Amino acid sequence: MTPHAGFWIVVSLMALAEAAIVVTALRMRVRQDASRGILGTRAAEVVWTLLPVGLIAVLAVMSYGVA
């Protein structure tokens, strides 16, 4: 069974939104300020941005065979 066209539209829009978030996180310039804690730590921001991408990809692959 193949997924409907709507499925691919949603997947495309999600990928576009996630790509925009990653690009924005990488381009962001933050002054180094120890009092801010983890905010402004580029590696941490990229990780917590990419984790949902992985989760969505896993769920999409798992639901592809179920539908």
N, C-alpha and C positions, 0 to 999 in steps of 0.2 A: 504494500500500500504506500503510495507517495503522499507526502504532505501537501496540503492546499497552498495556493499562491499566497494567502494571507500569512501563513507561517513564515515563508521566506521574506515577506515584507517586514514582519516584526523582527526577525533575526537580523536583517540588514539594518534596520533602524537602531537596534540595540548595539550592533557592532559599531555603527557610526557614532553613537553617543559615547560609548566607551573609548573609542579612539580620540574623540574630542577631549574627554576628561584626561586621558593620558598625556596628550600633547600639551594641554593647559598646565598640568602638574609639572611637566618637564621644563616648560618655558618660564614658570613662576620664579621670580627673584625674591629672595627673602634675606633680610639682614640677619647675621648671626647674633643671636641674643640668648644667652644661657637661661634667662628667666622664663622663656617661652616653653621650655621643655621639649617635647617631641614635635610640636608644630614647627614646620619649616625644615624638617629633616627630609630631604628629597627621597632618600631610599625608603623610608617608612611610608611616605605618601604614595610612592609608586607601588609598593607592596599592597597597601590596603586599597588601592585602586584596581590592581590586577586580580586580587583574590575574588571579587564578585564576577569578573570576566570568566575565570576558571569555573566557578560554581555554575554560572549560566550555561557555559559550554557543556559541562557534565550533565546538567539537567536536560539540555536540548538533545544530547545524544541518547540519554536514557529514555526520554519520552518519544523519540523518533520511532523506536520499535514497539512501543506500547499503543500508540494511536492506531 
